[in-house]
Amino acid sequence: MVPRLVRHPVWRAEDPGRGAGQGVLLVPGFGFGDWSLRLLHSWLDARGYRPLGTRTGMNLGCTAALVERIEQRLEELARTTGRRVIVVGQSRGGWLARIAAVRRPELVRALVMLASPVLDPLGVHARGIDLARALVRASAWGVPGLLDADCFGGDCYRTNSALLRTPLPRPVPAVSVFSRRDAVVPWQLCQDPCADCVEVHSSHVEMGLDPEVYALLGERLARWSDDPRPTPFAVR
Protein backbone atom coordinates (compact mmCIF):
# COMPACT_ATOMS: atom_id res chain seq x y z
CA MET A 1 0.00 0.00 0.00
CA VAL A 2 2.83 2.42 0.81
CA PRO A 3 4.62 1.89 -2.55
CA ARG A 4 1.31 2.45 -4.38
CA LEU A 5 0.89 5.76 -2.57
CA VAL A 6 4.39 7.07 -3.24
CA ARG A 7 4.17 6.05 -6.91
CA HIS A 8 0.80 7.75 -7.34
CA PRO A 9 0.64 11.28 -8.85
CA VAL A 10 -1.10 12.52 -5.69
CA TRP A 11 2.19 12.06 -3.83
CA ARG A 12 4.04 14.63 -5.95
CA ALA A 13 4.03 18.17 -4.58
CA GLU A 14 3.24 20.28 -7.63
CA ASP A 15 2.75 23.41 -5.49
CA PRO A 16 5.07 23.32 -2.43
CA GLY A 17 3.59 26.55 -1.10
CA ARG A 18 -0.04 25.55 -1.36
CA GLY A 19 -0.57 25.14 2.39
CA ALA A 20 0.80 28.62 3.17
CA GLY A 21 1.70 27.61 6.72
CA GLN A 22 -1.77 26.35 7.64
CA GLY A 23 -1.58 24.25 10.80
CA VAL A 24 -2.84 20.65 10.62
CA LEU A 25 -3.11 18.54 13.76
CA LEU A 26 -2.86 14.78 13.14
CA VAL A 27 -4.61 12.51 15.65
CA PRO A 28 -3.77 8.78 15.40
CA GLY A 29 -6.09 5.86 15.98
CA PHE A 30 -6.58 3.47 18.88
CA GLY A 31 -3.36 1.55 19.53
CA PHE A 32 -1.32 3.72 17.16
CA GLY A 33 1.01 6.65 17.76
CA ASP A 34 2.05 9.69 15.77
CA TRP A 35 4.37 7.42 13.74
CA SER A 36 1.31 5.88 12.07
CA LEU A 37 0.60 9.21 10.32
CA ARG A 38 4.22 9.93 9.41
CA LEU A 39 3.60 9.64 5.66
CA LEU A 40 0.68 12.04 5.87
CA HIS A 41 2.87 14.37 7.94
CA SER A 42 5.55 14.32 5.20
CA TRP A 43 2.97 14.81 2.45
CA LEU A 44 1.52 17.86 4.19
CA ASP A 45 4.94 19.32 4.97
CA ALA A 46 5.96 19.05 1.31
CA ARG A 47 2.93 21.16 0.38
CA GLY A 48 3.63 23.99 2.78
CA TYR A 49 1.29 22.97 5.59
CA ARG A 50 2.45 22.89 9.20
CA PRO A 51 1.58 19.40 10.50
CA LEU A 52 1.83 18.47 14.16
CA GLY A 53 1.27 15.23 16.06
CA THR A 54 -0.61 14.94 19.34
CA ARG A 55 2.04 13.12 21.39
CA THR A 56 -0.69 11.01 22.97
CA GLY A 57 1.34 7.81 22.89
CA MET A 58 -0.65 4.83 21.59
CA ASN A 59 -4.01 6.55 22.15
CA LEU A 60 -5.05 3.90 24.69
CA GLY A 61 -5.75 6.27 27.57
CA CYS A 62 -8.73 7.93 29.19
CA THR A 63 -10.95 9.76 26.72
CA ALA A 64 -11.13 12.95 28.79
CA ALA A 65 -7.36 13.06 29.26
CA LEU A 66 -6.72 12.50 25.55
CA VAL A 67 -9.18 15.23 24.55
CA GLU A 68 -7.46 17.66 26.93
CA ARG A 69 -4.11 16.82 25.36
CA ILE A 70 -5.52 17.38 21.87
CA GLU A 71 -6.84 20.76 22.98
CA GLN A 72 -3.40 21.69 24.32
CA ARG A 73 -1.80 20.82 21.00
CA LEU A 74 -4.50 22.81 19.17
CA GLU A 75 -3.61 25.83 21.30
CA GLU A 76 0.12 25.37 20.62
CA LEU A 77 -0.39 25.17 16.86
CA ALA A 78 -2.86 28.07 16.80
CA ARG A 79 -0.41 30.22 18.74
CA THR A 80 2.43 29.27 16.40
CA THR A 81 0.52 29.94 13.18
CA GLY A 82 -1.90 32.64 14.33
CA ARG A 83 -4.66 30.71 12.58
CA ARG A 84 -7.31 28.14 13.33
CA VAL A 85 -6.18 24.57 12.91
CA ILE A 86 -7.38 21.84 10.54
CA VAL A 87 -7.66 18.55 12.44
CA VAL A 88 -7.30 15.15 10.78
CA GLY A 89 -8.10 12.13 12.96
CA GLN A 90 -8.09 8.45 12.10
CA SER A 91 -10.47 5.96 13.76
CA ARG A 92 -10.58 6.81 17.51
CA GLY A 93 -8.54 9.89 16.68
CA GLY A 94 -11.39 11.21 14.55
CA TRP A 95 -14.01 11.08 17.25
CA LEU A 96 -11.60 12.44 19.86
CA ALA A 97 -10.92 15.33 17.48
CA ARG A 98 -14.66 15.86 17.03
CA ILE A 99 -15.13 16.20 20.79
CA ALA A 100 -12.28 18.72 20.91
CA ALA A 101 -13.88 20.68 18.05
CA VAL A 102 -17.18 20.87 19.93
CA ARG A 103 -15.40 22.02 23.10
CA ARG A 104 -12.99 24.45 21.43
CA PRO A 105 -14.49 25.61 18.12
CA GLU A 106 -12.52 28.86 18.24
CA LEU A 107 -9.37 26.82 17.58
CA VAL A 108 -10.65 24.57 14.78
CA ARG A 109 -10.84 25.60 11.12
CA ALA A 110 -12.11 22.24 9.84
CA LEU A 111 -12.27 18.56 10.74
CA VAL A 112 -11.48 15.37 8.84
CA MET A 113 -12.52 12.02 10.33
CA LEU A 114 -11.12 8.87 8.72
CA ALA A 115 -13.05 5.68 9.52
CA SER A 116 -14.27 7.17 12.79
CA PRO A 117 -17.29 5.59 14.55
CA VAL A 118 -18.71 8.89 15.72
CA LEU A 119 -22.26 7.54 16.09
CA ASP A 120 -21.21 4.80 18.52
CA PRO A 121 -17.55 4.26 19.48
CA LEU A 122 -18.53 1.01 21.23
CA GLY A 123 -20.18 -0.35 18.09
CA VAL A 124 -16.89 -1.42 16.51
CA HIS A 125 -15.85 -5.01 15.80
CA ALA A 126 -15.99 -7.29 18.85
CA ARG A 127 -12.20 -7.72 18.89
CA GLY A 128 -11.79 -3.98 19.42
CA ILE A 129 -14.22 -4.04 22.34
CA ASP A 130 -12.43 -7.06 23.83
CA LEU A 131 -9.15 -5.13 23.73
CA ALA A 132 -10.78 -2.10 25.36
CA ARG A 133 -12.17 -4.28 28.15
CA ALA A 134 -8.73 -5.80 28.66
CA LEU A 135 -7.29 -2.30 29.07
CA VAL A 136 -9.97 -1.48 31.64
CA ARG A 137 -9.00 -4.58 33.61
CA ALA A 138 -5.31 -3.65 33.41
CA SER A 139 -6.14 -0.14 34.60
CA ALA A 140 -8.00 -1.62 37.59
CA TRP A 141 -4.87 -3.63 38.40
CA GLY A 142 -2.89 -0.38 38.57
CA VAL A 143 -1.40 -0.04 35.09
CA PRO A 144 -1.34 3.74 34.41
CA GLY A 145 -2.32 5.58 31.24
CA LEU A 146 -5.07 3.25 30.04
CA LEU A 147 -8.83 3.33 29.59
CA ASP A 148 -10.61 2.79 32.87
CA ALA A 149 -14.11 1.75 33.84
CA ASP A 150 -15.27 5.38 33.97
CA CYS A 151 -14.34 5.82 30.30
CA PHE A 152 -16.22 2.65 29.39
CA GLY A 153 -19.48 3.27 31.21
CA GLY A 154 -19.20 5.96 33.87
CA ASP A 155 -19.36 9.76 33.93
CA CYS A 156 -16.47 10.07 31.47
CA TYR A 157 -18.34 7.88 28.98
CA ARG A 158 -21.66 9.72 29.43
CA THR A 159 -20.09 13.17 29.17
CA ASN A 160 -18.12 12.42 26.03
CA SER A 161 -20.97 10.48 24.43
CA ALA A 162 -23.13 13.57 24.86
CA LEU A 163 -20.40 15.72 23.27
CA LEU A 164 -20.24 13.32 20.31
CA ARG A 165 -23.99 13.77 19.81
CA THR A 166 -23.65 17.56 19.96
CA PRO A 167 -23.83 19.18 16.52
CA LEU A 168 -20.57 20.64 15.30
CA PRO A 169 -20.51 24.43 15.55
CA ARG A 170 -21.64 25.98 12.28
CA PRO A 171 -18.28 27.63 11.42
CA VAL A 172 -16.48 24.22 11.50
CA PRO A 173 -16.84 22.31 8.21
CA ALA A 174 -16.21 18.57 8.43
CA VAL A 175 -15.82 15.50 6.27
CA SER A 176 -16.25 11.90 7.43
CA VAL A 177 -14.51 9.36 5.21
CA PHE A 178 -15.81 5.78 5.33
CA SER A 179 -15.44 2.49 3.51
CA ARG A 180 -17.82 -0.44 3.14
CA ARG A 181 -14.71 -2.65 3.12
CA ASP A 182 -13.87 -1.57 6.67
CA ALA A 183 -13.77 -4.72 8.82
CA VAL A 184 -13.14 -2.81 12.07
CA VAL A 185 -15.69 0.01 12.05
CA PRO A 186 -19.12 -0.55 10.46
CA TRP A 187 -19.42 2.14 7.83
CA GLN A 188 -22.85 3.20 9.12
CA LEU A 189 -21.23 4.47 12.34
CA CYS A 190 -19.23 7.02 10.34
CA GLN A 191 -22.33 8.81 9.01
CA ASP A 192 -21.95 12.02 10.97
CA PRO A 193 -25.00 14.20 10.22
CA CYS A 194 -22.87 17.33 10.59
CA ALA A 195 -20.24 16.24 8.04
CA ASP A 196 -19.94 15.53 4.35
CA CYS A 197 -19.78 11.72 4.30
CA VAL A 198 -17.49 10.48 1.54
CA GLU A 199 -16.99 6.84 0.57
CA VAL A 200 -13.61 5.40 -0.40
CA HIS A 201 -12.58 1.81 -1.08
CA SER A 202 -9.74 1.07 1.33
CA SER A 203 -9.61 -1.07 4.44
CA HIS A 204 -9.67 0.45 7.93
CA VAL A 205 -5.91 0.56 8.52
CA GLU A 206 -5.06 1.40 4.89
CA MET A 207 -7.22 4.52 4.89
CA GLY A 208 -4.30 6.68 6.03
CA LEU A 209 -2.26 5.39 3.08
CA ASP A 210 -4.87 5.43 0.33
CA PRO A 211 -4.21 7.73 -2.68
CA GLU A 212 -7.97 8.24 -2.97
CA VAL A 213 -8.01 9.70 0.55
CA TYR A 214 -4.98 11.89 -0.19
CA ALA A 215 -6.68 13.29 -3.28
CA LEU A 216 -9.70 14.16 -1.15
CA LEU A 217 -7.49 15.76 1.48
CA GLY A 218 -5.62 17.79 -1.12
CA GLU A 219 -8.81 19.37 -2.40
CA ARG A 220 -10.42 19.97 1.00
CA LEU A 221 -7.35 21.30 2.77
CA ALA A 222 -6.61 23.75 -0.03
CA ARG A 223 -10.18 25.05 0.26
CA TRP A 224 -9.94 25.42 4.04
CA SER A 225 -6.52 27.05 4.18
CA ASP A 226 -7.94 30.48 3.38
CA ASP A 227 -9.43 31.43 6.75
CA PRO A 228 -10.13 35.14 7.29
CA ARG A 229 -11.40 34.72 10.86
CA PRO A 230 -8.87 35.60 13.59
CA THR A 231 -8.03 33.20 16.41
CA PRO A 232 -7.50 34.22 20.04
CA PHE A 233 -3.78 33.98 19.25
CA ALA A 234 -3.71 35.80 15.91
CA VAL A 235 -0.64 37.94 15.31
CA ARG A 236 -1.75 41.53 14.84
C-alpha positions in Angstrom: 0.0 0.0 0.0 2.8 2.4 0.8 4.6 1.9 -2.6 1.3 2.5 -4.4 0.9 5.8 -2.6 4.4 7.1 -3.2 4.2 6.0 -6.9 0.8 7.7 -7.3 0.6 11.3 -8.8 -1.1 12.5 -5.7 2.2 12.1 -3.8 4.0 14.6 -5.9 4.0 18.2 -4.6 3.2 20.3 -7.6 2.8 23.4 -5.5 5.1 23.3 -2.4 3.6 26.6 -1.1 0.0 25.5 -1.4 -0.6 25.1 2.4 0.8 28.6 3.2 1.7 27.6 6.7 -1.8 26.4 7.6 -1.6 24.3 10.8 -2.8 20.7 10.6 -3.1 18.5 13.8 -2.9 14.8 13.1 -4.6 12.5 15.7 -3.8 8.8 15.4 -6.1 5.9 16.0 -6.6 3.5 18.9 -3.4 1.6 19.5 -1.3 3.7 17.2 1.0 6.6 17.8 2.1 9.7 15.8 4.4 7.4 13.7 1.3 5.9 12.1 0.6 9.2 10.3 4.2 9.9 9.4 3.6 9.6 5.7 0.7 12.0 5.9 2.9 14.4 7.9 5.5 14.3 5.2 3.0 14.8 2.4 1.5 17.9 4.2 4.9 19.3 5.0 6.0 19.1 1.3 2.9 21.2 0.4 3.6 24.0 2.8 1.3 23.0 5.6 2.4 22.9 9.2 1.6 19.4 10.5 1.8 18.5 14.2 1.3 15.2 16.1 -0.6 14.9 19.3 2.0 13.1 21.4 -0.7 11.0 23.0 1.3 7.8 22.9 -0.6 4.8 21.6 -4.0 6.6 22.2 -5.0 3.9 24.7 -5.8 6.3 27.6 -8.7 7.9 29.2 -10.9 9.8 26.7 -11.1 12.9 28.8 -7.4 13.1 29.3 -6.7 12.5 25.6 -9.2 15.2 24.6 -7.5 17.7 26.9 -4.1 16.8 25.4 -5.5 17.4 21.9 -6.8 20.8 23.0 -3.4 21.7 24.3 -1.8 20.8 21.0 -4.5 22.8 19.2 -3.6 25.8 21.3 0.1 25.4 20.6 -0.4 25.2 16.9 -2.9 28.1 16.8 -0.4 30.2 18.7 2.4 29.3 16.4 0.5 29.9 13.2 -1.9 32.6 14.3 -4.7 30.7 12.6 -7.3 28.1 13.3 -6.2 24.6 12.9 -7.4 21.8 10.5 -7.7 18.6 12.4 -7.3 15.1 10.8 -8.1 12.1 13.0 -8.1 8.5 12.1 -10.5 6.0 13.8 -10.6 6.8 17.5 -8.5 9.9 16.7 -11.4 11.2 14.6 -14.0 11.1 17.3 -11.6 12.4 19.9 -10.9 15.3 17.5 -14.7 15.9 17.0 -15.1 16.2 20.8 -12.3 18.7 20.9 -13.9 20.7 18.0 -17.2 20.9 19.9 -15.4 22.0 23.1 -13.0 24.5 21.4 -14.5 25.6 18.1 -12.5 28.9 18.2 -9.4 26.8 17.6 -10.7 24.6 14.8 -10.8 25.6 11.1 -12.1 22.2 9.8 -12.3 18.6 10.7 -11.5 15.4 8.8 -12.5 12.0 10.3 -11.1 8.9 8.7 -13.1 5.7 9.5 -14.3 7.2 12.8 -17.3 5.6 14.5 -18.7 8.9 15.7 -22.3 7.5 16.1 -21.2 4.8 18.5 -17.6 4.3 19.5 -18.5 1.0 21.2 -20.2 -0.3 18.1 -16.9 -1.4 16.5 -15.9 -5.0 15.8 -16.0 -7.3 18.8 -12.2 -7.7 18.9 -11.8 -4.0 19.4 -14.2 -4.0 22.3 -12.4 -7.1 23.8 -9.2 -5.1 23.7 -10.8 -2.1 25.4 -12.2 -4.3 28.2 -8.7 -5.8 28.7 -7.3 -2.3 29.1 -10.0 -1.5 31.6 -9.0 -4.6 33.6 -5.3 -3.7 33.4 -6.1 -0.1 34.6 -8.0 -1.6 37.6 -4.9 -3.6 38.4 -2.9 -0.4 38.6 -1.4 0.0 35.1 -1.3 3.7 34.4 -2.3 5.6 31.2 -5.1 3.3 30.0 -8.8 3.3 29.6 -10.6 2.8 32.9 -14.1 1.8 33.8 -15.3 5.4 34.0 -14.3 5.8 30.3 -16.2 2.7 29.4 -19.5 3.3 31.2 -19.2 6.0 33.9 -19.4 9.8 33.9 -16.5 10.1 31.5 -18.3 7.9 29.0 -21.7 9.7 29.4 -20.1 13.2 29.2 -18.1 12.4 26.0 -21.0 10.5 24.4 -23.1 13.6 24.9 -20.4 15.7 23.3 -20.2 13.3 20.3 -24.0 13.8 19.8 -23.6 17.6 20.0 -23.8 19.2 16.5 -20.6 20.6 15.3 -20.5 24.4 15.5 -21.6 26.0 12.3 -18.3 27.6 11.4 -16.5 24.2 11.5 -16.8 22.3 8.2 -16.2 18.6 8.4 -15.8 15.5 6.3 -16.3 11.9 7.4 -14.5 9.4 5.2 -15.8 5.8 5.3 -15.4 2.5 3.5 -17.8 -0.4 3.1 -14.7 -2.6 3.1 -13.9 -1.6 6.7 -13.8 -4.7 8.8 -13.1 -2.8 12.1 -15.7 0.0 12.0 -19.1 -0.6 10.5 -19.4 2.1 7.8 -22.9 3.2 9.1 -21.2 4.5 12.3 -19.2 7.0 10.3 -22.3 8.8 9.0 -22.0 12.0 11.0 -25.0 14.2 10.2 -22.9 17.3 10.6 -20.2 16.2 8.0 -19.9 15.5 4.3 -19.8 11.7 4.3 -17.5 10.5 1.5 -17.0 6.8 0.6 -13.6 5.4 -0.4 -12.6 1.8 -1.1 -9.7 1.1 1.3 -9.6 -1.1 4.4 -9.7 0.4 7.9 -5.9 0.6 8.5 -5.1 1.4 4.9 -7.2 4.5 4.9 -4.3 6.7 6.0 -2.3 5.4 3.1 -4.9 5.4 0.3 -4.2 7.7 -2.7 -8.0 8.2 -3.0 -8.0 9.7 0.6 -5.0 11.9 -0.2 -6.7 13.3 -3.3 -9.7 14.2 -1.2 -7.5 15.8 1.5 -5.6 17.8 -1.1 -8.8 19.4 -2.4 -10.4 20.0 1.0 -7.3 21.3 2.8 -6.6 23.8 0.0 -10.2 25.0 0.3 -9.9 25.4 4.0 -6.5 27.1 4.2 -7.9 30.5 3.4 -9.4 31.4 6.8 -10.1 35.1 7.3 -11.4 34.7 10.9 -8.9 35.6 13.6 -8.0 33.2 16.4 -7.5 34.2 20.0 -3.8 34.0 19.3 -3.7 35.8 15.9 -0.6 37.9 15.3 -1.7 41.5 14.8 
